[in-house]
């Protein structure tokens, strides 16, 4: 058997010690008695399981440890996997003892680590108490500096806000003044446009009245000729009559 196979066999046998089970020993008195030839019980390891799946895992481990598992059976509410032979009993007892020793060493190590942790906690507590005042002062100083920085920043922000408000007021007043000038110019332009339009309307009315007067004069002139009594003729007749008399 190679070294790897031997190591694997040893590891499987050690794992047997973690399985739940017990050992059955033969009764020497019954074996040496008159009916000893009918006494069949020998050395036996009985592994207990709660399901057939656990029985299958136990059987695989028993085979890996180099033993032959017998036929399992029920006893009460448990499944029993028997393994017969003095070698199986010795391997199981040795593995169980090794498992118990390993558990004891683990518990002792945990206890030592626990005591070491307690010492570390005590040292940490002492260190914490030693630096508590210094840390408190440092924190207080940092808080004071931060408060002063915040106050300075607030003061600067207030000044900036006031400056911005002054600039906004000046810009607003300038904008309102410009708007008033624009409105005055628009009003003056509207007044001039209205006056120009009124003058144009009056001139058009006067021209129309002149044209109407000329048309009426032209229309009246033929009627005067038809009557034959123009003003100049009447004046000439009167002068002739005065001369002849």
ROMAR-394097 format. One record per residue: residue number from 0; x, y, z of N, C-alpha, C in turn; residue in one letter. Coordinates in steps of 0.001 Angstrom, whole numbers, plus 500000, padded with zeros to 6 digits. Example, Ala and Ser with C-alpha at 12.3 -4.5 7.8 and 13.67 -1.06 7.14 Angstrom:
BEGIN
   nr      nx      ny      nz     cax     cay     caz      cx      cy      cz  rest
    0  513190  494310  507800  512300  495500  507800  513200  496700  507800     a
    1  512850  497750  507080  513670  498940  507140  512900  500030  507870     s
This chain:
BEGIN
   nr      nx      ny      nz     cax     cay     caz      cx      cy      cz  rest
    0  500850  498799  500000  500000  500000  500000  500884  501248  500000     x
    1  500586  502175  499137  501397  503377  499013  501191  504293  500217     x
    2  502039  505322  500282  501941  506268  501398  500646  507058  501344     x
    3  500207  507436  500149  498952  508170  500017  497769  507320  500447     x
    4  497776  506042  500050  496677  505159  500440  496654  504954  501945     x
    5  497843  504817  502540  497910  504655  503995  497385  505900  504703     x
    6  497760  507075  504194  497283  508324  504803  495771  508449  504655     x
    7  495232  508085  503495  493788  508143  503306  493063  507191  504215     x
    8  493631  505952  504403  493016  504974  505292  493025  505467  506726     x
    9  494136  506073  507146  494235  506593  508506  493250  507733  508728     x
   10  493107  508615  507748  492165  509726  507887  490731  509222  507981     x
   11  490385  508189  507189  489031  507638  507248  488772  506987  508596     x
   12  489776  506287  509147  489601  505654  510454  489431  506706  511555     x
   13  490159  507823  511436  489984  508891  512417  488591  509511  512327     x
   14  488068  509578  511134  486711  510118  510969  485671  509218  511593     x
   15  485977  507902  511742  485033  507001  512397  484773  507417  513845     x
   16  485778  508032  514482  485611  508427  515879  484608  509545  516068     x
   17  484247  510272  515010  483260  511353  515118  481836  510858  514888     x
   18  481682  509589  514480  480345  509065  514215  479688  508612  515506     x
   19  478383  508790  515632  477695  508288  516834  477595  506754  516794     x
   20  477895  506145  517890  477835  504690  517948  478331  504162  519285     x
   21  478412  502864  519385  478879  502207  520620  479465  500847  520259     x
   22  480150  500205  521269  480840  498928  521082  480125  497846  521882     x
   23  479956  496680  521245  479419  495502  521933  480548  494481  522108     x
   24  480698  494025  523361  481740  493049  523685  481089  491672  523953     x
   25  481785  490609  523649  481239  489277  523970  481277  489009  525479     x
   26  480396  488142  525914  480329  487762  527328  481221  486539  527546     x
   27  482356  486698  528220  483253  485550  528391  482611  484404  529193     x
   28  481767  484726  530135  481152  483672  530953  480237  482795  530104     x
   29  479473  483441  529243  478578  482651  528397  479368  481855  527362     x
   30  480447  482419  526892  481220  481705  525895  481956  480499  526505     x
   31  482371  480588  527731  483078  479483  528377  482147  478511  529108     x
   32  480868  478767  529082  479920  477900  529777  479570  476664  528975     x
   33  478592  475948  529513  478203  474686  528873  477582  474918  527511     x
   34  476959  476047  527341  476313  476360  526071  477171  477319  525245     x
   35  478478  477302  525512  479325  478244  524817  479400  478031  523327     x
   36  479169  476778  522899  479257  476534  521457  478093  477156  520687     x
   37  477017  477507  521404  475882  478158  520746  475937  479693  520841     x
   38  476903  480215  521561  477018  481654  521736  477789  482214  520538     x
   39  477156  483018  519747  477728  483485  518477  478221  484933  518511     x
   40  477900  485659  519541  478215  487088  519535  479696  487304  519790     x
   41  480282  488259  518996  481684  488606  519163  481841  490109  519302     x
   42  483033  490611  518961  483305  492030  519027  482586  492754  517861     x
   43  481999  493915  518205  481136  494578  517209  481059  496078  517506     x
   44  481093  496851  516434  480825  498298  516519  479462  498549  515881     x
   45  478615  499301  516600  477293  499625  516059  477198  501154  515900     x
   46  477111  501559  514663  476902  502987  514354  475402  503242  514234     x
   47  474935  504370  514833  473512  504710  514807  473258  505806  513772     x
   48  472085  505735  513158  471702  506712  512128  470215  507002  512248     x
   49  469818  508127  511641  468405  508530  511688  467705  508347  510354     x
   50  468446  508052  509318  467829  507872  508004  468705  506955  507171     x
   51  468136  506501  506077  468880  505637  505172  470022  506398  504497     x
   52  469852  507701  504318  470935  508492  503730  472150  508503  504650     x
   53  471932  508641  505967  473044  508594  506902  473685  507209  506918     x
   54  472870  506168  506804  473410  504801  506743  474331  504662  505532     x
   55  473932  505242  504390  474753  505154  503187  476087  505860  503392     x
   56  476078  507045  504046  477325  507754  504307  478218  506965  505259     x
   57  477627  506353  506280  478413  505550  507230  479045  504357  506535     x
   58  478298  503689  505687  478826  502522  504976  480005  502916  504077     x
   59  479886  504073  503381  480994  504529  502540  482241  504818  503375     x
   60  482062  505426  504541  483205  505731  505395  483839  504465  505968     x
   61  483000  503487  506329  483528  502213  506846  484356  501508  505783     x
   62  483878  501512  504553  484635  500887  503467  485939  501627  503239     x
   63  485905  502990  503282  487127  503776  503092  488134  503513  504205     x
   64  487634  503168  505425  488535  502875  506545  489100  501458  506488     x
   65  488664  500660  505534  489216  499326  505356  488438  498211  506005     x
   66  487161  498460  506323  486350  497446  506980  485143  497127  506102     x
   67  484519  495993  506443  483362  495550  505663  482100  495758  506489     x
   68  481197  496638  506067  479968  496854  506826  479001  495684  506637     x
   69  478319  495298  507715  477326  494233  507642  475980  494812  507236     x
   70  474996  493989  507267  473659  494417  506854  473040  495278  507943     x
   71  472540  496480  507624  471925  497331  508657  470563  496784  509079     x
   72  470125  497195  510266  468839  496747  510776  468262  497837  511681     x
   73  466958  497714  511948  466274  498637  512852  466333  498100  514269     x
   74  466517  499031  515221  466407  498702  516636  465703  499856  517313     x
   75  464462  499617  517674  463648  500705  518187  463326  501679  517062     x
   76  463682  502942  517277  463442  503978  516268  464741  504393  515570     x
   77  465791  503578  515691  467069  503912  515089  467478  502854  514082     x
   78  468272  503322  513108  468906  502406  512176  470301  502080  512698     x
   79  470672  500816  512659  471956  500356  513171  472782  499806  512020     x
   80  474031  500297  511944  474975  499757  510969  476073  499010  511742     x
   81  476035  497684  511737  477045  496931  512478  478302  496705  511650     x
   82  479437  496690  512355  480728  496339  511769  481387  495342  512730     x
   83  481642  494126  512269  482108  493055  513142  483623  492942  513083     x
   84  484183  492492  514244  485610  492203  514290  486344  493040  515310     x
   85  487389  492414  515907  488191  493109  516899  488919  494298  516285     x
   86  489386  494181  515027  490118  495284  514391  489232  496517  514240     x
   87  487976  496309  513873  487060  497436  513739  486811  498099  515083     x
   88  486695  497268  516153  486471  497824  517480  487675  498637  517928     x
   89  488877  498116  517725  490084  498832  518133  490251  500138  517351     x
   90  490013  500080  516050  490129  501301  515245  489114  502349  515685     x
   91  487903  501922  515979  486867  502857  516399  487207  503477  517742     x
   92  487661  502637  518722  488006  503168  520038  489193  504124  519956     x
   93  490210  503798  519124  491362  504688  518980  490951  506012  518334     x
   94  490108  505919  517322  489654  507145  516664  488805  507993  517592     x
   95  487988  507332  518415  487143  508073  519354  487993  508770  520403     x
   96  489034  508070  520896  489924  508690  521864  490654  509883  521249     x
   97  491113  509729  520004  491793  510839  519335  490853  512025  519155     x
   98  489597  511744  518813  488625  512828  518645  488370  513539  519959     x
   99  488287  512765  521065  488063  513391  522370  489259  514238  522780     x
  100  490478  513744  522530  491673  514520  522863  491738  515799  522028     x
  101  491380  515689  520742  491376  516881  519890  490354  517899  520384     x
  102  489188  517414  520799  488178  518338  521322  488663  519000  522597     x
  103  489368  518226  523456  489876  518805  524699  490930  519862  524410     x
  104  491845  519571  523460  492851  520560  523111  492222  521820  522532     x
  105  491193  521611  521704  490503  522769  521116  489847  523624  522191     x
  106  489191  522955  523162  488542  523705  524239  489575  524442  525082     x
  107  490735  523785  525347  491787  524448  526130  492347  525654  525372     x
  108  492551  525469  524067  493033  526588  523273  492057  527741  523260     x
  109  490768  527420  523176  489764  528485  523213  489785  529193  524548     x
  110  489969  528416  525628  490017  529038  526949  491229  529956  527069     x
  111  492376  529478  526540  493568  530328  526599  493390  531577  525747     x
  112  492792  531362  524553  492540  532536  523719  491561  533481  524397     x
  113  490597  532878  525126  489641  533719  525843  490324  534524  526936     x
  114  491241  533873  527690  491964  534612  528719  492875  535652  528089     x
  115  493523  535286  526972  494338  536270  526271  493506  537432  525770     x
  116  492311  537120  525281  491422  538189  524831  491004  539071  525986     x
  117  490804  538428  527180  490452  539228  528346  491589  540175  528715     x
  118  492831  539663  528648  493972  540535  528939  494069  541671  527920     x
  119  493805  541331  526662  493855  542376  525641  492773  543422  525876     x
  120  491595  542943  526280  490528  543906  526560  490880  544800  527736     x
  121  491518  544209  528765  491933  545026  529913  492974  546058  529506     x
  122  493958  545613  528684  494976  546553  528226  494362  547652  527371     x
  123  493423  547261  526523  492772  548261  525680  491975  549252  526516     x
  124  491334  548733  527551  490573  549629  528427  491487  550609  529130     x
  125  492654  550099  529624  493603  550990  530292  494131  552050  529332     x
  126  494443  551613  528104  494925  552576  527114  493853  553605  526781     x
  127  492624  553130  526703  491526  554051  526412  491365  555078  527525     x
  128  491456  554621  528754  491350  555550  529869  492523  556520  529896     x
  129  493712  556031  529462  494891  556897  529496  494790  558034  528490     x
  130  494213  557740  527342  494167  558764  526290  492817  559461  526222     x
  131  491926  559127  527153  490578  559694  527065  490599  561209  527180     x
  132  491376  561710  528172  491414  563162  528368  492031  563872  527167     x
  133  493107  563296  526640  493769  563921  525488  492843  563950  524280     x
  134  492182  562851  524046  491250  562789  522920  490110  563767  523105     x
  135  489619  563852  524346  488521  564781  524610  488942  566222  524332     x
  136  490154  566578  524788  490638  567930  524531  490836  568185  523040     x
  137  491374  567176  522346  491587  567346  520907  490257  567511  520180     x
  138  489295  566720  520580  487980  566823  519948  487355  568177  520229     x
  139  487481  568626  521488  486919  569938  521841  487591  571059  521048     x
  140  488916  570989  520908  489636  572006  520153  489240  571986  518675     x
  141  489110  570778  518129  488703  570672  516728  487296  571226  516524     x
  142  486406  570951  517486  485045  571466  517386  485037  572991  517453     x
  143  485881  573554  518358  485945  575016  518470  486462  575643  517172     x
  144  487520  575053  516609  488051  575581  515349  487033  575470  514222     x
  145  486339  574370  514204  485321  574209  513159  484202  575225  513318     x
  146  483822  575512  514588  482778  576500  514828  483227  577884  514382     x
  147  484491  578228  514686  485002  579527  514251  485050  579627  512736     x
  148  485452  578530  512086  485484  578552  510621  484087  578729  510047     x
  149  483109  578074  510664  481738  578220  510189  481226  579648  510379     x
  150  481564  580256  511535  481140  581634  511769  481769  582587  510756     x
  151  483064  582376  510470  483727  583229  509476  483089  583054  508101     x
  152  482778  581826  507758  482152  581577  506465  480770  582222  506394     x
  153  480002  582130  507499  478679  582751  507518  478784  584266  507361     x
  154  479784  584876  508055  479965  586321  507929  480296  586716  506490     x
  155  481176  585938  505866  481541  586215  504478  480331  586060  503555     x
  156  479521  585053  503805  478329  584855  502981  477341  586004  503152     x
  157  477201  586495  504405  476287  587625  504645  476756  588858  503884     x
  158  478080  589141  503948  478617  590291  503204  478391  590140  501705     x
  159  478632  588956  501213  478428  588729  499790  476962  588901  499403     x
  160  476073  588427  500286  474637  588558  500009  474233  590024  499960     x
  161  474779  590811  500910  474461  592238  500906  474992  592929  499660     x
  162  476223  592611  499265  476778  593203  498044  475945  592827  496819     x
  163  475563  591597  496746  474726  591158  495621  473385  591879  495621     x
  164  472819  592067  496844  471536  592765  496927  471676  594213  496465     x
  165  472819  594896  496853  473032  596277  496403  473168  596362  494901     x
  166  473944  595428  494324  474078  595433  492859  472736  595185  492175     x
  167  471951  594278  492740  470636  594008  492153  469746  595239  492213     x
  168  469814  595984  493358  468976  597188  493480  469375  598243  492453     x
  169  470719  598443  492304  471188  599426  491321  470766  599020  489914     x
  170  470957  597749  489589  470562  597280  488259  469063  597420  488034     x
  171  468282  597158  489104  466832  597282  488965  466418  598735  488740     x
  172  467060  599679  489530  466728  601095  489354  467123  601576  487959     x
  173  468312  601153  487516  468754  601542  486170  467803  601025  485106     x
  174  467368  599787  485302  466434  599192  484338  465107  599946  484330     x
  175  464629  600331  485527  463361  601065  485588  463507  602446  484940     x
  176  464660  603134  485204  464873  604453  484587  464932  604335  483070     x
  177  465650  603336  482586  465706  603129  481130  464335  602843  480554     x
  178  463556  602068  481295  462195  601757  480820  461337  603016  480764     x
  179  461495  603907  481783  460723  605158  481776  461116  606038  480588     x
  180  462438  606130  480293  462865  606922  479137  462300  606362  477835     x
  181  462330  605064  477718  461792  604448  476499  460308  604742  476362     x
  182  459596  604644  477493  458150  604920  477439  457883  606385  477083     x
  183  458690  607345  477624  458500  608768  477300  458745  609020  475815     x
  184  459823  608409  475289  460091  608597  473859  458965  608007  473007     x
  185  458477  606829  473410  457371  606241  472655  456135  607126  472701     x
  186  455855  607715  473917  454690  608598  474038  454851  609837  473165     x
  187  456049  610466  473134  456291  611647  472315  456140  611317  470829     x
  188  456655  610119  470470  456529  609722  469064  455069  609511  468685     x
  189  454317  608912  469599  452883  608734  469315  452172  610075  469188     x
  190  452532  611070  470068  451897  612400  469999  452222  613099  468677     x
  191  453518  613001  468246  453907  613620  466974  453186  612941  465803     x
  192  453062  611643  465894  452364  610939  464812  450908  611360  464742     x
  193  450295  611508  465945  448893  611938  465951  448746  613348  465389     x
  194  449699  614284  465769  449618  615658  465251  449816  615678  463744     x
  195  450792  614892  463277  451031  614851  461832  449811  614327  461097     x
  196  449212  613316  461671  448029  612744  461023  446875  613748  461022     x
  197  446735  614507  462158  445654  615506  462221  445894  616620  461205     x
  198  447172  617058  461073  447488  618112  460098  447209  617629  458684     x
  199  447606  616406  458436  447331  615868  457105  445842  615812  456820     x
  200  445062  615431  457836  443607  615341  457655  443019  616735  457398     x
  201  443518  617763  458155  443017  619133  457956  443387  619657  456567     x
  202  444626  619397  456122  445033  619848  454794  444205  619201  453707     x
  203  443930  617919  453888  443109  617234  452898  441710  617821  452872     x
  204  441186  618148  454069  439830  618732  454109  439810  620116  453423     x
  205  440867  620929  453675  440921  622261  453044  441033  622135  451525     x
  206  441833  621215  451049  441974  621025  449604  440655  620586  448997     x
  207  439962  619732  449703  438661  619279  449184  437674  620432  449136     x
  208  437702  621305  450162  436791  622453  450173  437114  623413  449025     x
  209  438406  623609  448729  438804  624499  447633  438357  623925  446304     x
  210  438550  622630  446148  438123  622009  444896  436611  622135  444735     x
  211  435852  621981  445798  434393  622106  445718  433983  623544  445343     x
  212  434682  624548  445881  434347  625948  445575  434636  626255  444112     x
  213  435784  625768  443599  436109  626012  442194  435086  625334  441293     x
  214  434683  624135  441665  433714  623440  440824  432382  624183  440806     x
  215  431972  624715  441920  430713  625450  441974  430810  626755  441142     x
  216  431988  627389  441200  432160  628628  440421  432108  628344  438928     x
  217  432730  627276  438527  432718  626900  437114  431312  626568  436668     x
  218  430583  625889  437523  429225  625497  437165  428302  626728  437074     x
  219  428545  627751  437873  427690  628953  437856  428004  629906  436687     x
  220  429185  629877  436093  429582  630788  435039  428741  630653  433767     x
  221  428414  629590  433206  427537  629511  432007  426154  630084  432240     x
  222  425624  629943  433427  424289  630488  433696  424302  632014  433603     x
  223  425349  632654  434030  425468  634103  433940  425563  634568  432491     x
  224  426297  633782  431659  426382  634140  430253  425035  634029  429578     x
  225  424243  633078  429916  422930  632879  429288  422004  634042  429612     x
  226  422106  634612  430760  421229  635738  431122  421698  637027  430425     x
  227  422937  637087  429906  423452  638264  429176  423640  639472  430037     x
  228  423820  639318  431170  423967  640471  432061  425133  640206  432968     x
  229  426277  640391  432338  427455  640251  433165  427674  641537  433913     x
  230  428320  641618  434930  428527  642858  435717  429201  643943  434894     x
  231  430129  643576  434005  430832  644591  433220  429893  645257  432225     x
  232  428992  644490  431606  428053  645063  430644  427102  646038  431309     x
  233  426651  645648  432474  425690  646552  433161  426364  647869  433513     x
  234  427611  647805  433924  428328  649052  434259  428494  649949  433018     x
  235  428818  649358  431847  429008  650138  430617  427701  650797  430169     x
  236  426572  650174  430247  425265  650743  429839  424894  651936  430717     x
  237  425150  651830  431946  424823  652928  432860  425641  654154  432566     x
  238  426928  653942  432245  427768  655070  431927  427301  655741  430602     x
  239  426829  655003  429594  426374  655581  428326  425114  656425  428510     x
  240  424291  655918  429372  423060  656689  429577  423369  658013  430249     x
  241  424295  658044  431121  424634  659319  431763  425257  660287  430769     x
  242  426024  659846  429816  426670  660698  428839  425652  661345  427884     x
  243  424723  660598  427426  423745  661093  426456  422753  662036  427116     x
  244  422517  662040  428272  421615  662959  428933  422339  664220  429321     x
